[in-house]
Amino acid sequence: MPWLLLTLSCIILWGTTDILYKKSSDYNDPLSHFKTFVWIGIIMAPAGGIMALCSDTLLESIMMVKDNLYLIPLCIFYAIALFFGLLGKKHLDASVVSPLENIDGAMAAIILYFFFLFTDRSHITDSIGILEIAATVAIIVGVVLLGIQEHKLSKQEITLAKDNRKHRLGALALIFPLLYNLVDAVSMVAIGITVSEETEVSIPDIDFFIFECLGFAVVAVFMWLYMLIVKKYKYNPFKKKEAVRCGAAVGETFGTMTYIFAVGLNPILTAPITSSYCIVTIVLARLFLKERLTKKQYLSLAFVVIGVISLGISEIFSI
């Protein structure tokens, strides 16, 4: 089954990418996340070019964007979200940040709920059932508990040398994956409202991915220039030690590509199933990064993971 194979490939690629992101992050390097993003742009640019050769509708989509310039920011929303994600991986364990980055579906649902509620379309919210509410509550509880644990761990490390601390920001570090989710959720909502077959603006998934690749490439150029001009640092991404960042960028790109092809074959089941890739990240982080969380952290993560999976299940059964 090609759809299932693509979906499983996406789960493995994104789970592995999280590990490589963490490996490439350096808390003591203030430009670490900028360097990783430059590499994502380097890989995304040719990927977008290859996809452009496969698209039969790209010209029409370009004209659509030209006539609707408000679509341009949507093409860089995921790039902005991913930048916050890189900051999260820099300050938090991969086992913690990955599940937190999968709650964008719940955040998008909350945004849409209040959007419909305050625009006199509350009847649309009637489809939200007990399972969705319970899953969202579980995620919120998990996030709050994780914040409490991060704060406690930060206080415990106060006597350690600064370079040996893993939780320097405490609960404040959770702001980065939450910002990732907020930007990504707003992107999901905006795309769902403005880029759909039911509106005058309709862009095929493959063309939107091409525009996203272009957005990544442009933002990456600005980040490289920022390091060069503002920070006076000439970053050479092609040094041997940058191979991990290259691997992370390849994983991000091909993970996104397999996701798009899977969505094209099965748009209903792909999203809820791929949201479970955080489980792969947790397992790989324990095996390869030797991450050891406290029992309370694992309990907190259990709330988040169960909430994410429950939302996926609710989406499947709502078909």
C-alpha atoms as a printed R data frame, in Angstrom:
    type eleno elety resid chain resno       x      y       z
1   ATOM     1    CA   MET     A     1   0.000  0.000   0.000
2   ATOM     2    CA   PRO     A     2   1.885  3.115  -1.243
3   ATOM     3    CA   TRP     A     3   0.009  5.492   1.097
4   ATOM     4    CA   LEU     A     4   0.905  3.521   4.227
5   ATOM     5    CA   LEU     A     5   4.531  3.138   3.123
6   ATOM     6    CA   LEU     A     6   4.814  6.888   2.554
7   ATOM     7    CA   THR     A     7   3.191  7.635   5.923
8   ATOM     8    CA   LEU     A     8   5.522  5.284   7.792
9   ATOM     9    CA   SER     A     9   8.499  6.777   5.945
10  ATOM    10    CA   CYS     A    10   7.390 10.238   7.025
11  ATOM    11    CA   ILE     A    11   7.089  9.142  10.669
12  ATOM    12    CA   ILE     A    12  10.607  7.647  10.644
13  ATOM    13    CA   LEU     A    13  12.114 10.624   8.801
14  ATOM    14    CA   TRP     A    14  10.608 13.246  11.114
15  ATOM    15    CA   GLY     A    15  11.480 11.244  14.231
16  ATOM    16    CA   THR     A    16  15.086 10.887  13.044
17  ATOM    17    CA   THR     A    17  15.211 14.565  12.061
18  ATOM    18    CA   ASP     A    18  14.320 15.581  15.629
19  ATOM    19    CA   ILE     A    19  17.344 13.634  16.882
20  ATOM    20    CA   LEU     A    20  19.640 15.258  14.312
21  ATOM    21    CA   TYR     A    21  18.268 18.697  15.203
22  ATOM    22    CA   LYS     A    22  19.133 18.053  18.836
23  ATOM    23    CA   LYS     A    23  22.595 16.741  17.925
24  ATOM    24    CA   SER     A    24  23.297 19.853  15.871
25  ATOM    25    CA   SER     A    25  22.144 22.269  18.560
26  ATOM    26    CA   ASP     A    26  24.716 23.866  20.843
27  ATOM    27    CA   TYR     A    27  23.471 25.817  23.848
28  ATOM    28    CA   ASN     A    28  26.770 27.681  24.083
29  ATOM    29    CA   ASP     A    29  26.612 28.781  20.436
30  ATOM    30    CA   PRO     A    30  24.145 31.702  20.061
31  ATOM    31    CA   LEU     A    31  24.056 31.142  16.278
32  ATOM    32    CA   SER     A    32  23.495 27.380  16.374
33  ATOM    33    CA   HIS     A    33  19.852 27.517  15.282
34  ATOM    34    CA   PHE     A    34  20.635 30.030  12.522
35  ATOM    35    CA   LYS     A    35  23.237 27.654  11.075
36  ATOM    36    CA   THR     A    36  20.800 24.745  11.055
37  ATOM    37    CA   PHE     A    37  18.157 26.855   9.337
38  ATOM    38    CA   VAL     A    38  20.641 27.866   6.622
39  ATOM    39    CA   TRP     A    39  21.156 24.195   5.865
40  ATOM    40    CA   ILE     A    40  17.400 23.627   5.652
41  ATOM    41    CA   GLY     A    41  17.233 26.397   3.057
42  ATOM    42    CA   ILE     A    42  20.120 24.834   1.117
43  ATOM    43    CA   ILE     A    43  18.262 21.508   0.838
44  ATOM    44    CA   MET     A    44  14.778 22.970   0.404
45  ATOM    45    CA   ALA     A    45  15.784 25.109  -2.605
46  ATOM    46    CA   PRO     A    46  16.709 22.229  -4.984
47  ATOM    47    CA   ALA     A    47  13.854 20.119  -3.581
48  ATOM    48    CA   GLY     A    48  11.419 22.844  -4.585
49  ATOM    49    CA   GLY     A    49  13.047 23.001  -8.018
50  ATOM    50    CA   ILE     A    50  12.635 19.250  -8.535
51  ATOM    51    CA   MET     A    51   9.008 19.388  -7.412
52  ATOM    52    CA   ALA     A    52   8.442 22.303  -9.805
53  ATOM    53    CA   LEU     A    53   9.409 20.024 -12.701
54  ATOM    54    CA   CYS     A    54   6.742 17.551 -11.548
55  ATOM    55    CA   SER     A    55   3.932 20.100 -11.259
56  ATOM    56    CA   ASP     A    56   1.483 20.683 -14.099
57  ATOM    57    CA   THR     A    57  -0.312 23.497 -12.278
58  ATOM    58    CA   LEU     A    58   2.570 25.665 -11.069
59  ATOM    59    CA   LEU     A    59   2.013 28.480 -13.567
60  ATOM    60    CA   GLU     A    60  -1.658 28.786 -12.591
61  ATOM    61    CA   SER     A    61  -0.686 28.780  -8.900
62  ATOM    62    CA   ILE     A    62   1.905 31.528  -9.491
63  ATOM    63    CA   MET     A    63  -0.766 33.670 -11.128
64  ATOM    64    CA   MET     A    64  -3.079 32.914  -8.208
65  ATOM    65    CA   VAL     A    65  -0.497 34.166  -5.714
66  ATOM    66    CA   LYS     A    66   0.235 37.204  -7.905
67  ATOM    67    CA   ASP     A    67  -3.441 38.169  -7.792
68  ATOM    68    CA   ASN     A    68  -3.725 37.379  -4.053
69  ATOM    69    CA   LEU     A    69  -0.556 38.743  -2.444
70  ATOM    70    CA   TYR     A    70  -1.841 37.988   1.069
71  ATOM    71    CA   LEU     A    71  -0.974 34.336   0.335
72  ATOM    72    CA   ILE     A    72   2.764 35.108   0.351
73  ATOM    73    CA   PRO     A    73   3.084 35.250   4.185
74  ATOM    74    CA   LEU     A    74   1.408 31.828   4.399
75  ATOM    75    CA   CYS     A    75   4.334 30.373   2.464
76  ATOM    76    CA   ILE     A    76   6.807 31.367   5.184
77  ATOM    77    CA   PHE     A    77   4.644 30.596   8.234
78  ATOM    78    CA   TYR     A    78   6.037 27.077   8.564
79  ATOM    79    CA   ALA     A    79   9.582 28.436   8.217
80  ATOM    80    CA   ILE     A    80   8.937 30.792  11.140
81  ATOM    81    CA   ALA     A    81   7.369 27.966  13.143
82  ATOM    82    CA   LEU     A    82  10.352 25.714  12.487
83  ATOM    83    CA   PHE     A    83  12.743 28.446  13.651
84  ATOM    84    CA   PHE     A    84  10.959 28.469  17.023
85  ATOM    85    CA   GLY     A    85  11.143 24.671  16.939
86  ATOM    86    CA   LEU     A    86  14.923 24.814  16.581
87  ATOM    87    CA   LEU     A    87  15.106 27.128  19.590
88  ATOM    88    CA   GLY     A    88  12.995 24.653  21.550
89  ATOM    89    CA   LYS     A    89  15.315 21.774  20.679
90  ATOM    90    CA   LYS     A    90  18.246 23.896  21.783
91  ATOM    91    CA   HIS     A    91  16.830 24.448  25.282
92  ATOM    92    CA   LEU     A    92  14.845 21.242  25.886
93  ATOM    93    CA   ASP     A    93  15.370 17.490  25.599
94  ATOM    94    CA   ALA     A    94  14.245 16.048  22.260
95  ATOM    95    CA   SER     A    95  11.966 13.695  24.217
96  ATOM    96    CA   VAL     A    96  10.168 16.718  25.644
97  ATOM    97    CA   VAL     A    97  10.031 19.125  22.726
98  ATOM    98    CA   SER     A    98   8.851 16.646  20.068
99  ATOM    99    CA   PRO     A    99   5.502 15.760  21.713
100 ATOM   100    CA   LEU     A   100   4.950 19.436  22.487
101 ATOM   101    CA   GLU     A   101   5.333 20.261  18.786
102 ATOM   102    CA   ASN     A   102   2.517 17.873  17.955
103 ATOM   103    CA   ILE     A   103  -0.186 19.781  19.809
104 ATOM   104    CA   ASP     A   104  -0.659 22.234  16.940
105 ATOM   105    CA   GLY     A   105  -3.799 20.329  15.960
106 ATOM   106    CA   ALA     A   106  -5.294 20.966  19.401
107 ATOM   107    CA   MET     A   107  -4.231 24.616  19.293
108 ATOM   108    CA   ALA     A   108  -5.736 25.028  15.810
109 ATOM   109    CA   ALA     A   109  -8.969 23.433  17.048
110 ATOM   110    CA   ILE     A   110  -9.125 25.889  19.975
111 ATOM   111    CA   ILE     A   111  -8.519 28.849  17.643
112 ATOM   112    CA   LEU     A   112 -11.182 27.636  15.216
113 ATOM   113    CA   TYR     A   113 -13.602 26.962  18.083
114 ATOM   114    CA   PHE     A   114 -13.464 30.552  19.302
115 ATOM   115    CA   PHE     A   115 -13.359 31.877  15.727
116 ATOM   116    CA   PHE     A   116 -16.659 30.176  14.914
117 ATOM   117    CA   LEU     A   117 -18.072 30.994  18.355
118 ATOM   118    CA   PHE     A   118 -17.472 34.731  18.018
119 ATOM   119    CA   THR     A   119 -18.597 34.914  14.379
120 ATOM   120    CA   ASP     A   120 -22.102 33.605  15.130
121 ATOM   121    CA   ARG     A   121 -21.372 30.177  13.665
122 ATOM   122    CA   SER     A   122 -21.401 28.282  16.934
123 ATOM   123    CA   HIS     A   123 -23.433 25.482  15.334
124 ATOM   124    CA   ILE     A   124 -20.190 24.316  13.654
125 ATOM   125    CA   THR     A   125 -18.698 23.608  17.091
126 ATOM   126    CA   ASP     A   126 -21.452 21.075  17.812
127 ATOM   127    CA   SER     A   127 -19.297 18.403  16.122
128 ATOM   128    CA   ILE     A   128 -16.757 18.633  18.968
129 ATOM   129    CA   GLY     A   129 -17.351 15.642  21.215
130 ATOM   130    CA   ILE     A   130 -16.228 14.380  24.602
131 ATOM   131    CA   LEU     A   131 -13.123 12.670  23.175
132 ATOM   132    CA   GLU     A   132 -11.845 15.900  21.597
133 ATOM   133    CA   ILE     A   133 -12.473 17.869  24.797
134 ATOM   134    CA   ALA     A   134 -10.821 15.205  26.974
135 ATOM   135    CA   ALA     A   135  -7.812 15.029  24.616
136 ATOM   136    CA   THR     A   136  -7.357 18.804  24.686
137 ATOM   137    CA   VAL     A   137  -7.609 18.872  28.497
138 ATOM   138    CA   ALA     A   138  -5.037 16.043  28.720
139 ATOM   139    CA   ILE     A   139  -2.628 18.024  26.529
140 ATOM   140    CA   ILE     A   140  -3.059 21.180  28.628
141 ATOM   141    CA   VAL     A   141  -2.503 19.218  31.852
142 ATOM   142    CA   GLY     A   142   0.609 17.597  30.362
143 ATOM   143    CA   VAL     A   143   2.074 20.934  29.272
144 ATOM   144    CA   VAL     A   144   1.455 22.500  32.692
145 ATOM   145    CA   LEU     A   145   3.052 19.530  34.461
146 ATOM   146    CA   LEU     A   146   6.055 19.674  32.141
147 ATOM   147    CA   GLY     A   147   6.458 23.366  32.945
148 ATOM   148    CA   ILE     A   148   6.446 22.584  36.666
149 ATOM   149    CA   GLN     A   149   9.076 19.862  36.207
150 ATOM   150    CA   GLU     A   150  11.321 22.093  34.063
151 ATOM   151    CA   HIS     A   151  11.155 24.776  36.759
152 ATOM   152    CA   LYS     A   152  12.089 22.278  39.489
153 ATOM   153    CA   LEU     A   153  14.974 20.842  37.455
154 ATOM   154    CA   SER     A   154  16.271 24.345  36.761
155 ATOM   155    CA   LYS     A   155  16.302 25.130  40.505
156 ATOM   156    CA   GLN     A   156  18.133 21.871  41.228
157 ATOM   157    CA   GLU     A   157  20.910 22.826  38.784
158 ATOM   158    CA   ILE     A   158  21.496 26.289  40.257
159 ATOM   159    CA   THR     A   159  24.650 25.102  42.055
160 ATOM   160    CA   LEU     A   160  26.177 23.617  38.878
161 ATOM   161    CA   ALA     A   161  28.552 25.441  36.550
162 ATOM   162    CA   LYS     A   162  26.659 27.280  33.825
163 ATOM   163    CA   ASP     A   163  28.056 25.117  31.009
164 ATOM   164    CA   ASN     A   164  26.835 21.946  32.779
165 ATOM   165    CA   ARG     A   165  23.216 23.027  33.173
166 ATOM   166    CA   LYS     A   166  20.593 21.412  30.936
167 ATOM   167    CA   HIS     A   167  17.590 23.412  32.145
168 ATOM   168    CA   ARG     A   168  18.894 26.977  32.303
169 ATOM   169    CA   LEU     A   169  15.607 28.616  31.289
170 ATOM   170    CA   GLY     A   170  13.370 26.368  33.367
171 ATOM   171    CA   ALA     A   171   9.684 26.478  32.440
172 ATOM   172    CA   LEU     A   172  10.369 29.513  30.225
173 ATOM   173    CA   ALA     A   173  11.935 27.150  27.657
174 ATOM   174    CA   LEU     A   174   8.446 25.772  26.921
175 ATOM   175    CA   ILE     A   175   7.633 29.071  25.221
176 ATOM   176    CA   PHE     A   176   9.550 27.996  22.109
177 ATOM   177    CA   PRO     A   177   7.587 24.824  21.237
178 ATOM   178    CA   LEU     A   178   4.386 26.650  22.205
179 ATOM   179    CA   LEU     A   179   5.263 29.491  19.816
180 ATOM   180    CA   TYR     A   180   6.001 26.832  17.196
181 ATOM   181    CA   ASN     A   181   2.521 25.434  17.700
182 ATOM   182    CA   LEU     A   182   0.862 28.847  17.703
183 ATOM   183    CA   VAL     A   183   2.449 29.925  14.409
184 ATOM   184    CA   ASP     A   184   1.894 26.494  12.846
185 ATOM   185    CA   ALA     A   185  -1.705 26.384  14.083
186 ATOM   186    CA   VAL     A   186  -2.437 29.854  12.706
187 ATOM   187    CA   SER     A   187  -0.862 28.690   9.446
188 ATOM   188    CA   MET     A   188  -3.059 25.586   9.391
189 ATOM   189    CA   VAL     A   189  -6.184 27.643  10.093
190 ATOM   190    CA   ALA     A   190  -5.313 30.318   7.530
191 ATOM   191    CA   ILE     A   191  -4.527 27.766   4.844
192 ATOM   192    CA   GLY     A   192  -7.698 25.849   5.672
193 ATOM   193    CA   ILE     A   193  -9.790 29.019   5.315
194 ATOM   194    CA   THR     A   194  -8.132 30.710   2.336
195 ATOM   195    CA   VAL     A   195  -6.534 27.880   0.339
196 ATOM   196    CA   SER     A   196  -9.257 25.311  -0.222
197 ATOM   197    CA   GLU     A   197 -11.341 24.005  -3.085
198 ATOM   198    CA   GLU     A   198 -14.409 25.720  -1.639
199 ATOM   199    CA   THR     A   199 -12.986 29.219  -2.123
200 ATOM   200    CA   GLU     A   200 -11.888 31.228  -5.121
201 ATOM   201    CA   VAL     A   201  -8.272 30.694  -4.073
202 ATOM   202    CA   SER     A   202  -7.189 27.098  -4.553
203 ATOM   203    CA   ILE     A   203  -3.555 25.964  -4.684
204 ATOM   204    CA   PRO     A   204  -2.617 22.261  -5.074
205 ATOM   205    CA   ASP     A   205  -0.536 20.775  -2.247
206 ATOM   206    CA   ILE     A   206   2.487 20.207  -4.485
207 ATOM   207    CA   ASP     A   207   2.560 23.866  -5.557
208 ATOM   208    CA   PHE     A   208   2.169 25.092  -2.006
209 ATOM   209    CA   PHE     A   209   5.137 22.932  -1.029
210 ATOM   210    CA   ILE     A   210   7.159 24.536  -3.827
211 ATOM   211    CA   PHE     A   211   6.262 27.988  -2.476
212 ATOM   212    CA   GLU     A   212   7.217 26.834   1.030
213 ATOM   213    CA   CYS     A   213  10.601 25.662  -0.272
214 ATOM   214    CA   LEU     A   214  11.125 29.078  -1.848
215 ATOM   215    CA   GLY     A   215  10.119 30.709   1.445
216 ATOM   216    CA   PHE     A   216  12.633 28.573   3.358
217 ATOM   217    CA   ALA     A   217  15.384 29.445   0.869
218 ATOM   218    CA   VAL     A   218  14.698 33.197   1.107
219 ATOM   219    CA   VAL     A   219  14.566 33.184   4.921
220 ATOM   220    CA   ALA     A   220  17.777 31.102   5.016
221 ATOM   221    CA   VAL     A   221  19.576 33.707   2.869
222 ATOM   222    CA   PHE     A   222  18.492 36.483   5.237
223 ATOM   223    CA   MET     A   223  19.707 34.454   8.225
224 ATOM   224    CA   TRP     A   224  23.093 33.886   6.586
225 ATOM   225    CA   LEU     A   225  23.331 37.617   5.855
226 ATOM   226    CA   TYR     A   226  22.313 38.370   9.448
227 ATOM   227    CA   MET     A   227  25.211 36.264  10.738
228 ATOM   228    CA   LEU     A   228  27.592 37.904   8.262
229 ATOM   229    CA   ILE     A   229  26.573 41.557   8.579
230 ATOM   230    CA   VAL     A   230  25.167 41.909  12.091
231 ATOM   231    CA   LYS     A   231  27.134 39.247  13.971
232 ATOM   232    CA   LYS     A   232  30.279 39.589  11.829
233 ATOM   233    CA   TYR     A   233  30.441 35.801  11.488
234 ATOM   234    CA   LYS     A   234  31.129 34.211   8.106
235 ATOM   235    CA   TYR     A   235  29.346 30.886   8.260
236 ATOM   236    CA   ASN     A   236  30.625 28.171   5.934
237 ATOM   237    CA   PRO     A   237  27.930 25.458   5.852
238 ATOM   238    CA   PHE     A   238  30.093 23.043   3.855
239 ATOM   239    CA   LYS     A   239  32.589 22.161   6.553
240 ATOM   240    CA   LYS     A   240  32.801 18.511   7.549
241 ATOM   241    CA   LYS     A   241  31.453 19.177  11.050
242 ATOM   242    CA   GLU     A   242  28.225 20.535   9.526
243 ATOM   243    CA   ALA     A   243  27.238 17.064   8.236
244 ATOM   244    CA   VAL     A   244  24.714 16.572  11.065
245 ATOM   245    CA   ARG     A   245  22.921 19.780  10.080
246 ATOM   246    CA   CYS     A   246  22.897 18.600   6.472
247 ATOM   247    CA   GLY     A   247  21.344 15.301   7.581
248 ATOM   248    CA   ALA     A   248  18.691 17.125   9.600
249 ATOM   249    CA   ALA     A   249  17.817 19.322   6.616
250 ATOM   250    CA   VAL     A   250  17.549 16.286   4.318
251 ATOM   251    CA   GLY     A   251  15.289 14.533   6.840
252 ATOM   252    CA   GLU     A   252  13.064 17.621   7.186
253 ATOM   253    CA   THR     A   253  12.753 18.019   3.418
254 ATOM   254    CA   PHE     A   254  12.063 14.398   2.525
255 ATOM   255    CA   GLY     A   255   9.783 13.996   5.530
256 ATOM   256    CA   THR     A   256   7.694 16.904   4.282
257 ATOM   257    CA   MET     A   257   7.705 15.529   0.722
258 ATOM   258    CA   THR     A   258   6.555 12.055   1.764
259 ATOM   259    CA   TYR     A   259   3.870 13.670   3.917
260 ATOM   260    CA   ILE     A   260   2.537 15.664   0.971
261 ATOM   261    CA   PHE     A   261   2.463 12.609  -1.315
262 ATOM   262    CA   ALA     A   262   0.747 10.590   1.435
263 ATOM   263    CA   VAL     A   263  -1.836 13.349   1.892
264 ATOM   264    CA   GLY     A   264  -2.446 13.273  -1.849
265 ATOM   265    CA   LEU     A   265  -3.251  9.542  -1.666
266 ATOM   266    CA   ASN     A   266  -5.140  9.604   1.629
267 ATOM   267    CA   PRO     A   267  -5.875 13.123   2.910
268 ATOM   268    CA   ILE     A   268  -8.032 11.894   5.805
269 ATOM   269    CA   LEU     A   269  -5.821  9.397   7.652
270 ATOM   270    CA   THR     A   270  -2.337 10.785   6.962
271 ATOM   271    CA   ALA     A   271  -2.384 13.740   9.383
272 ATOM   272    CA   PRO     A   272  -3.640 11.917  12.512
273 ATOM   273    CA   ILE     A   273  -1.267  8.979  11.980
274 ATOM   274    CA   THR     A   274   1.858 11.061  11.339
275 ATOM   275    CA   SER     A   275   1.195 13.044  14.523
276 ATOM   276    CA   SER     A   276   2.450  9.976  16.408
277 ATOM   277    CA   TYR     A   277   6.025 10.437  15.128
278 ATOM   278    CA   CYS     A   278   6.903 11.978  18.504
279 ATOM   279    CA   ILE     A   279   6.901  8.430  19.905
280 ATOM   280    CA   VAL     A   280   9.710  7.546  17.468
281 ATOM   281    CA   THR     A   281  11.613 10.626  18.671
282 ATOM   282    CA   ILE     A   282  11.266  9.621  22.337
283 ATOM   283    CA   VAL     A   283  12.553  6.090  21.630
284 ATOM   284    CA   LEU     A   284  15.464  7.288  19.457
285 ATOM   285    CA   ALA     A   285  16.390  9.986  21.984
286 ATOM   286    CA   ARG     A   286  16.708  7.346  24.686
287 ATOM   287    CA   LEU     A   287  18.761  5.039  22.429
288 ATOM   288    CA   PHE     A   288  21.105  7.488  20.711
289 ATOM   289    CA   LEU     A   289  21.093 10.662  22.823
290 ATOM   290    CA   LYS     A   290  20.968  8.734  26.105
291 ATOM   291    CA   GLU     A   291  18.249 11.053  27.372
292 ATOM   292    CA   ARG     A   292  16.940 10.044  30.768
293 ATOM   293    CA   LEU     A   293  13.871 11.851  31.996
294 ATOM   294    CA   THR     A   294  12.383 11.741  35.475
295 ATOM   295    CA   LYS     A   295   9.299  9.640  36.159
296 ATOM   296    CA   LYS     A   296   7.254 12.807  36.559
297 ATOM   297    CA   GLN     A   297   8.451 14.061  33.172
298 ATOM   298    CA   TYR     A   298   7.441 10.775  31.525
299 ATOM   299    CA   LEU     A   299   4.056 10.999  33.257
300 ATOM   300    CA   SER     A   300   3.597 14.550  31.960
301 ATOM   301    CA   LEU     A   301   4.599 13.449  28.456
302 ATOM   302    CA   ALA     A   302   2.109 10.588  28.684
303 ATOM   303    CA   PHE     A   303  -0.718 13.121  29.055
304 ATOM   304    CA   VAL     A   304   0.505 15.008  25.970
305 ATOM   305    CA   VAL     A   305   1.058 11.897  23.814
306 ATOM   306    CA   ILE     A   306  -2.285 10.358  24.812
307 ATOM   307    CA   GLY     A   307  -3.983 13.664  24.008
308 ATOM   308    CA   VAL     A   308  -2.321 13.880  20.577
309 ATOM   309    CA   ILE     A   309  -3.166 10.254  19.709
310 ATOM   310    CA   SER     A   310  -6.738 10.697  20.970
311 ATOM   311    CA   LEU     A   311  -7.215 13.702  18.691
312 ATOM   312    CA   GLY     A   312  -5.951 11.586  15.807
313 ATOM   313    CA   ILE     A   313  -8.355  8.795  16.688
314 ATOM   314    CA   SER     A   314 -11.262 11.229  16.955
315 ATOM   315    CA   GLU     A   315 -10.441 12.538  13.491
316 ATOM   316    CA   ILE     A   316 -10.408  9.009  12.079
317 ATOM   317    CA   PHE     A   317 -13.765  8.077  13.632
318 ATOM   318    CA   SER     A   318 -15.342 11.347  12.519
319 ATOM   319    CA   ILE     A   319 -15.018 10.237   8.912
